[in-house]
């Protein structure tokens, strides 16, 4: 899959507006003497594209977001010798995408009507039609499906002929009704051949707007005294409703595969070497099968995407969260793909808190011995993975980690609301380590000596603390904002003087320049009580990390 042609040097990870407000501001930081030479890759999160929701993960199209970035900034990054890792959201597109907007405007006449998944066509013959116009699938064909939100994953879309059509919608959706005035209602009535006086329309508009304010759908509104125009107004409101959301793509459509080709070509032209496949395991769907990790369809789909990626010399990085015991990472590696090391963040905290690195060492050896190529990390735009540790750490030890991080101000994210199904803890990695500079530096040093390509979240590098105020501002569901604080140029200038930031940058530059490291280099790891020794050897060079998990000191020896 081309992974061996990739450098294993450090990779920066940030949103385009994480530092200073634009990608151009990040370029200026990368050019500074302090930072220059620390990274050979940059994972720019997808708000760099034309997107609307989920801070970038709801893509309208893959053109550059003109408010946050420019093609010149991307060229400047390439001129610094830094290649890119970019996202391809395989499973879905925004409601505001040209393809979905074409469906809304043209209905059955749209060339894209099968570009997305028509729920009723998908389940035809496998359920009963409800009064609301969608098929309720039979229990036996839906029992293995995994839905990320309550109810069925449907967005009802109004076609131009007034028909509501359900489309598959795994992730976010919002249906909005704009407020109306007297003229809007008079126009609705006139189109239906009914006369409505201005005062009547004005009174009804105030009543309707109050109902909209309270979150009611048109069919739920009280039309007492206005019964003669009830159906007319409900139909008018529904015809003009607006949507936000992420709509699942129909991978049975040839147009979807043409679209996939166009996207991968575009990402390669931007300078991507690695493409992260977000939510790809949701894409293959079949009646009676799972809709997440639907084997063998998942792997068949992935291979078809890889065939396209090969045309553009791209390495794919599929994103799949699964427990260690499920060995999904092993399956991916066996098929030649890179995989995320979602185990490292939790194992490192466990090693530092228990002062024992045996589990960490065992995992490092397993990766090298089995040829598992990874991108690893401490923190990231998401949370600190915990579900993934099942099978590599005992349950009580995982719970202890949860308690430690939550005790230091983190938030537990349950698996889609299920009780006792932990998924991740949201916290900055620095705060998860107790905001201890020595722990942070030792964690970074160990990351530099772990197998794989180290990815560095900007906020970890600059010792970011839990941002509880950002969580409050974000409201319900805003827990991830605890670790997404944007830093100003003044913040960066100040933090670049901090010793723990300077030391991290030295570690990054060492990892990038030292020839001892590499996907094909020789690796050894030894554990002696609280002492962890990691050694890399390649091209006649040798580098050893001697890490003391008891007092958080470390020494790097080169030959």
TORLO-161560 format. One line per field, with one value per residue (C-alpha): y, x, z negated. Coordinates in Angstrom, 2 decimals. Layout:
y = (Y,...)
x = (X,...)
z = (Z,...)
//
This chain:
y = (0.00,2.31,2.72,1.84,4.91,7.17,8.89,7.98,11.53,13.61,14.99,18.13,17.89,20.98,22.70,25.43,28.02,26.41,28.83,32.47,31.94,30.86,28.32,31.19,31.90,28.27,28.51,31.48,29.42,26.52,28.96,30.13,28.92,27.26,25.09,24.77,21.22,19.63,18.13,16.41,16.01,18.03,16.57,19.45,18.70,18.95,22.41,23.35,22.33,23.82,22.40,23.32,21.17,19.04,21.31,20.07,16.51,17.50,18.28,20.30,19.91,19.60,23.09,25.12,27.10,30.64,32.03,29.78,28.84,29.34,27.35,29.55,28.52,24.87,25.51,27.22,24.11,21.92,24.31,23.74,20.05,19.11,16.75,16.50,14.07,14.97,13.58,11.83,11.40,8.28,7.57,10.85,14.30,17.44,18.18,21.38,19.46,20.15,16.54,16.61,20.08,18.78,16.11,18.72,20.90,18.19,15.20,12.12,13.99,14.47,12.52,12.18,10.64,7.32,8.98,8.83,5.95,6.11,4.33,2.92,1.54,-0.06,-1.82,-2.56,-5.99,-6.18,-4.21,-2.37,1.11,3.46,6.29,8.70,7.43,5.36,1.61,0.14,-2.77,-6.22,-6.97,-9.89,-7.79,-4.88,-6.64,-6.44,-2.81,-0.19,3.21,6.20,8.02,7.14,5.95,5.11,7.01,8.85,12.38,13.00,15.12,17.09,16.62,19.35,17.36,17.56,13.95,13.25,10.76,9.20,9.16,7.31,9.67,7.99,11.11,14.64,16.13,19.29,20.36,24.07,26.06,29.75,32.24,33.72,37.03,37.95,38.23,34.70,33.25,35.30,33.98,30.37,30.87,32.61,29.70,27.35,29.58,30.82,34.46,35.44,38.95,40.74,41.03,37.33,36.44,38.71,37.16,33.62,34.45,35.53,32.31,30.15,31.92,31.30,27.60,27.51,29.19,26.35,23.76,22.43,20.91,22.33,19.25,19.77,23.41,24.68,26.09,26.70,29.41,28.98,25.48,26.53,27.24,24.62,22.16,24.96,26.52,23.18,22.27,25.67,25.46,21.94,22.95,25.65,23.75,23.80,21.03,20.52,17.12,14.46,12.12,8.58,7.84,4.89,2.92,0.92,4.03,4.47,8.22,7.79,5.99,8.72,11.18,9.16,9.29,13.04,13.61,11.46,13.16,16.55,15.57,14.32,17.61,19.46,17.49,14.66,11.54,10.01,10.07,9.34,7.52,8.89,6.76,4.45,1.33,2.68,2.87,-0.75,-1.63,-4.68,-6.01,-8.38,-7.43,-4.99,-1.37,-1.00,-3.31,-5.30,-8.04,-8.88,-5.76,-3.45,-4.91,-5.10,-1.42,-0.51,-2.36,-0.49,2.81,1.69,0.88,4.51,5.80,3.84,5.95,9.01,7.45,7.84,5.76,5.14,5.33,3.79,5.05,2.25,2.27,-1.28,-3.05,-4.63,-8.01,-7.73,-7.53,-5.19,-3.44,-6.81,-7.41,-3.99,-4.55,-7.99,-6.35,-3.89,-0.78,1.66,1.80,4.15,3.25,4.08,2.05,4.28,7.25,5.08,2.73,5.68,7.15,3.68,3.26,6.66,6.19,2.57,3.17,-0.02,-0.13,-3.84,-3.50,-0.64,-2.64,-5.72,-3.64,-2.01,-5.43,-6.80,-3.97,-4.55,-8.32,-8.39,-5.56,-3.28,0.22,2.89,6.56,7.13,10.08,11.36,13.78,14.59,16.50,13.74,12.21,9.81,6.33,3.87,1.36,0.32,-0.87,-3.74,-6.92,-5.30,-3.99,-5.50,-3.83,-2.52,-0.92,0.82,2.10,3.44,5.39,6.83,7.90,9.52,11.57,12.56,13.51,15.87,17.63,15.37,14.29,10.73,10.12,7.02,4.98,6.70,7.00,3.33,2.87,1.21,1.36,3.78,5.15,7.99,10.60,14.16,16.08,17.66,15.19,17.66,17.92,14.13,13.88,16.23,19.26,17.94,19.10,16.14,13.62,15.43,15.41,11.76,10.87,12.77,11.10,7.65,8.53,9.47,6.00,4.04,2.23,4.17,7.73,10.13,12.60,15.68,17.57,21.27,21.78,19.01,20.64,23.97,22.50,23.23,22.79,21.64,24.42,24.09,27.49,26.36,23.34,25.60,27.88,24.90,23.60,20.09,17.80,20.28,18.10,17.85,21.61,20.96,20.10,22.41,25.82,28.15,29.81,33.37,34.42,36.04,32.72,30.95,33.52,33.21,29.43,29.00,30.36,27.67,25.02,22.08,23.37,23.87,20.36,18.82,20.60,19.22,15.71,16.20,17.48,14.59,12.05,13.67,13.86,10.75,7.96,5.22,5.42,4.06,1.61,-0.96,-0.19,-2.69,-2.16,-3.50,-2.70,-3.86,-3.40,-3.59,-2.51,1.15,1.46,1.32,1.08,1.48,1.14,1.76,0.81,1.57,2.63,2.31,4.64,3.71,5.63,4.53,6.02,5.24,6.20,6.19,5.80,6.43,9.90,10.77,11.41,10.19,10.07,9.65,8.02,7.93,6.02)
x = (0.00,3.03,3.50,7.19,7.71,6.50,8.80,8.22,9.03,6.72,3.41,1.69,-2.09,-4.32,-7.37,-6.52,-7.61,-6.01,-3.08,-3.67,-6.95,-5.87,-3.64,-1.38,-0.74,0.28,2.67,4.36,4.85,6.28,8.80,10.13,13.58,12.04,9.64,11.32,12.58,10.35,7.76,7.78,3.99,0.91,-2.55,-4.91,-8.40,-11.23,-12.53,-9.81,-12.45,-15.87,-17.85,-20.77,-21.00,-19.05,-16.02,-15.29,-16.58,-19.67,-18.21,-20.07,-17.20,-13.41,-12.56,-10.43,-12.27,-11.47,-12.08,-9.47,-6.94,-5.66,-3.92,-0.88,-0.70,-0.82,1.95,4.00,3.66,4.87,7.80,8.85,9.28,6.11,3.61,-0.03,-2.41,-5.99,-9.43,-11.76,-15.19,-16.18,-19.60,-21.43,-21.80,-23.49,-27.13,-25.74,-23.61,-24.46,-25.57,-28.11,-29.34,-30.04,-32.31,-34.20,-34.67,-35.44,-36.74,-37.24,-35.77,-32.42,-29.47,-28.34,-31.54,-29.68,-26.37,-27.66,-29.60,-33.34,-34.48,-37.66,-35.91,-33.26,-35.79,-38.43,-39.91,-38.28,-40.65,-43.95,-44.79,-45.67,-48.21,-45.27,-44.14,-41.09,-40.59,-40.09,-37.71,-38.59,-36.79,-34.77,-33.15,-32.21,-31.14,-27.40,-27.41,-25.65,-27.33,-25.51,-28.66,-32.16,-34.69,-34.12,-31.37,-33.73,-34.08,-37.44,-36.83,-39.59,-39.54,-40.88,-44.09,-44.85,-43.87,-41.72,-38.92,-36.77,-32.98,-30.42,-28.78,-26.36,-24.95,-26.15,-29.38,-31.36,-34.66,-35.40,-38.55,-38.02,-40.36,-43.06,-44.87,-48.33,-47.25,-45.80,-49.09,-51.19,-49.01,-49.49,-53.25,-53.37,-51.52,-54.18,-56.99,-57.98,-58.30,-56.67,-57.01,-53.90,-54.98,-55.86,-52.52,-50.62,-52.32,-51.67,-48.03,-47.40,-48.99,-46.92,-43.66,-44.22,-44.72,-41.52,-39.69,-40.86,-39.49,-42.81,-43.21,-46.01,-48.20,-47.91,-49.01,-52.32,-54.50,-57.60,-59.61,-57.68,-58.79,-59.72,-56.06,-54.41,-53.49,-52.45,-50.09,-48.65,-47.92,-46.35,-44.12,-42.99,-42.24,-39.85,-38.18,-34.37,-31.99,-28.56,-27.00,-24.68,-26.29,-25.02,-23.72,-24.95,-21.83,-23.91,-24.04,-21.45,-21.72,-20.48,-17.35,-16.75,-17.03,-14.57,-12.05,-12.44,-11.95,-8.81,-7.32,-8.02,-6.40,-3.30,-3.06,-3.11,-0.02,-1.54,0.56,-1.75,-5.55,-7.48,-10.74,-13.23,-16.29,-15.54,-16.72,-20.31,-20.37,-21.17,-24.78,-26.91,-30.30,-29.85,-26.21,-24.43,-24.09,-20.70,-17.79,-20.01,-17.62,-16.58,-18.12,-16.02,-12.80,-14.09,-15.04,-11.69,-9.88,-11.88,-10.94,-7.29,-7.34,-8.27,-5.74,-2.96,-3.48,-2.54,0.22,-1.81,-1.50,-4.83,-5.28,-8.66,-10.10,-11.69,-12.21,-12.35,-11.14,-7.69,-9.32,-11.14,-7.76,-9.12,-5.74,-4.17,-6.64,-5.90,-2.14,-2.52,-4.21,-1.32,-2.89,-1.59,-3.67,-4.08,-2.34,-5.33,-3.79,-0.76,-2.51,-4.09,-1.12,1.20,-0.96,-1.21,2.59,3.22,0.62,1.57,5.29,5.33,5.80,5.29,1.96,3.39,6.51,4.49,2.41,5.50,7.09,3.87,3.79,7.37,7.20,3.95,4.81,1.98,2.56,0.79,0.22,0.39,-0.53,-1.03,-3.94,-6.03,-9.16,-11.29,-10.75,-8.39,-9.49,-10.49,-12.81,-9.81,-7.91,-10.30,-8.29,-4.90,-5.56,-7.78,-11.20,-10.39,-7.20,-9.08,-11.63,-8.80,-7.53,-10.99,-11.20,-7.75,-8.44,-11.95,-10.49,-8.17,-11.09,-11.87,-15.29,-16.40,-17.97,-20.16,-20.65,-23.70,-25.42,-25.08,-24.40,-21.16,-19.92,-17.04,-15.68,-13.30,-12.39,-12.26,-9.32,-6.11,-3.27,-1.35,-4.26,-4.75,-1.17,-1.92,-0.41,3.02,5.80,8.07,5.32,4.48,8.09,8.57,5.34,6.56,9.99,8.40,6.09,9.15,10.62,7.42,7.01,4.98,4.72,4.18,1.32,1.45,-1.69,-0.83,-2.37,-0.20,2.91,1.97,0.88,-2.81,-5.00,-8.61,-10.84,-14.02,-15.28,-15.25,-17.34,-19.88,-20.07,-20.59,-23.55,-24.96,-22.56,-19.72,-17.44,-14.77,-14.16,-12.18,-9.23,-9.68,-8.66,-7.46,-4.16,-3.35,0.02,0.74,0.01,2.45,5.22,4.92,4.69,7.69,9.75,8.49,11.15,8.74,7.72,11.35,12.25,9.38,10.56,14.07,12.61,10.64,13.66,15.74,13.15,12.93,16.68,18.06,18.58,18.16,14.37,12.16,9.39,12.06,14.55,15.49,13.84,14.28,12.48,13.32,11.52,13.31,11.00,10.21,12.97,11.97,14.70,13.87,16.49,16.37,19.11,19.26,21.78,24.66,23.01,21.69,19.43,18.42,15.87,16.32,13.07,12.49,8.76,9.26,10.78,9.81,13.40,14.88,18.13,18.73,21.99,23.10,25.88)
z = (0.00,0.17,-3.59,-3.34,-1.14,-3.95,-6.37,-10.02,-11.12,-13.34,-12.09,-13.36,-13.92,-14.04,-12.64,-10.12,-12.69,-15.76,-15.83,-15.02,-13.20,-9.70,-8.01,-6.98,-10.68,-11.25,-8.29,-9.96,-13.14,-11.11,-9.62,-13.01,-14.08,-17.13,-15.11,-11.70,-11.16,-13.80,-11.41,-8.06,-7.87,-8.83,-9.44,-8.76,-10.03,-7.48,-8.30,-5.80,-3.22,-2.40,-5.33,-7.56,-10.73,-13.18,-12.82,-9.35,-9.27,-7.29,-3.88,-1.26,1.19,1.03,2.19,-0.22,-2.92,-1.83,-5.33,-6.97,-4.30,-0.76,1.95,1.38,-2.28,-1.22,1.31,-1.43,-3.60,-0.73,-0.15,-3.77,-2.92,-4.81,-3.20,-4.21,-5.79,-4.86,-5.58,-3.17,-4.75,-2.85,-4.36,-4.00,-2.52,-3.79,-3.03,-1.51,1.01,4.67,5.04,2.22,3.09,6.60,5.06,3.04,6.13,8.69,6.75,8.92,11.89,10.13,11.52,7.88,6.45,5.95,4.98,1.41,-0.19,0.24,-2.95,-1.46,1.62,-0.56,-2.82,-0.18,-0.93,-4.37,-6.59,-6.94,-5.72,-8.58,-8.59,-8.50,-5.11,-5.96,-6.23,-9.68,-8.96,-10.29,-13.58,-12.19,-9.44,-11.67,-14.87,-14.09,-13.03,-15.12,-15.25,-16.73,-17.87,-19.11,-16.55,-12.92,-11.03,-8.68,-7.35,-5.67,-2.58,-0.85,2.92,5.27,5.82,2.08,1.33,-1.72,-1.02,-3.76,-3.25,-5.37,-7.84,-10.29,-11.88,-12.63,-11.33,-11.95,-10.38,-10.69,-9.98,-9.34,-10.94,-8.74,-8.36,-7.15,-3.51,-3.56,-4.78,-2.35,0.49,-0.67,-0.78,2.61,4.27,2.88,4.17,0.71,-0.34,-3.63,-5.07,-6.29,-9.94,-10.03,-8.47,-10.87,-13.90,-12.66,-11.83,-15.43,-16.68,-14.30,-15.13,-18.82,-18.06,-15.97,-18.84,-21.10,-18.68,-17.37,-13.93,-11.75,-12.28,-16.05,-16.01,-17.35,-14.55,-16.69,-14.96,-11.73,-10.77,-7.24,-6.35,-8.56,-5.79,-3.46,-5.99,-7.17,-3.55,-2.92,-5.98,-5.08,-1.49,-2.68,-5.52,-5.66,-6.60,-8.08,-8.33,-6.98,-4.47,-3.84,-0.36,1.68,2.61,5.10,7.29,10.08,9.54,5.97,7.20,9.76,6.89,4.78,7.61,7.95,4.22,3.96,7.00,5.42,2.12,3.92,5.81,2.48,1.43,-0.60,-1.12,-3.72,-3.49,-6.64,-5.93,-8.41,-9.26,-6.34,-8.20,-8.08,-4.27,-3.26,-4.15,-3.30,-4.42,-7.35,-7.84,-10.13,-9.07,-10.79,-9.99,-7.66,-6.59,-3.92,-2.35,-4.52,-3.17,0.40,0.25,-1.24,1.55,4.20,2.56,2.39,6.12,6.74,4.18,5.90,9.02,6.99,4.80,1.62,-1.55,-3.25,-7.00,-7.89,-11.17,-13.19,-16.95,-18.27,-21.38,-21.41,-21.87,-18.53,-16.72,-14.03,-13.92,-13.10,-10.26,-8.78,-9.00,-7.43,-4.44,-4.10,-5.62,-8.17,-11.33,-14.25,-17.50,-19.66,-22.49,-23.15,-24.86,-27.57,-27.93,-28.49,-31.24,-32.78,-32.67,-34.25,-36.98,-37.82,-37.26,-35.25,-31.48,-30.81,-28.97,-26.91,-26.07,-25.10,-22.70,-21.16,-20.55,-19.06,-16.52,-15.39,-15.36,-13.38,-10.98,-12.15,-10.77,-12.79,-13.26,-17.01,-19.20,-22.74,-22.34,-19.26,-18.16,-19.70,-23.14,-24.88,-23.71,-26.41,-24.74,-22.66,-25.76,-26.48,-26.21,-26.72,-30.25,-32.95,-33.35,-36.82,-35.54,-32.74,-35.25,-37.36,-34.36,-33.81,-37.45,-37.31,-34.18,-35.31,-38.69,-36.85,-35.15,-32.19,-30.95,-30.29,-26.89,-27.05,-23.90,-22.38,-25.75,-26.74,-30.42,-31.46,-27.89,-28.11,-24.86,-25.55,-28.12,-26.91,-28.32,-27.14,-27.49,-29.65,-32.10,-31.98,-33.25,-36.13,-34.31,-35.26,-32.91,-33.71,-32.95,-29.71,-28.56,-29.42,-27.61,-24.53,-24.70,-24.88,-21.98,-19.90,-20.56,-19.94,-16.61,-14.06,-12.82,-15.77,-15.39,-17.65,-18.66,-18.70,-22.15,-23.65,-22.24,-23.79,-27.15,-26.78,-29.86,-30.07,-28.73,-30.81,-29.71,-26.08,-27.05,-28.75,-25.71,-23.39,-25.42,-25.10,-23.27,-23.54,-25.68,-22.96,-23.11,-26.30,-24.07,-21.08,-22.40,-19.65,-20.46,-19.43,-17.96,-21.34,-23.09,-20.78,-21.24,-25.00,-25.10,-22.81,-25.71,-28.11,-28.86,-28.44,-24.99,-23.98,-25.14,-23.19,-20.05,-20.59,-20.87,-17.66,-15.74,-17.08,-15.93,-12.50,-11.88,-13.57,-10.97,-13.60,-13.27,-10.51,-9.70,-8.75,-11.54,-14.25,-17.62,-21.14,-24.39,-27.90,-31.22,-34.55,-37.34,-36.71,-34.09,-30.42,-27.78,-24.08,-21.33,-17.58,-15.12,-11.40,-8.75,-11.18,-13.69,-17.13,-19.54,-23.04,-25.44,-29.12,-30.80,-34.56,-35.23,-38.95,-38.85,-35.21,-34.14,-30.87,-28.95,-25.22,-24.11,-20.47,-18.74)
//
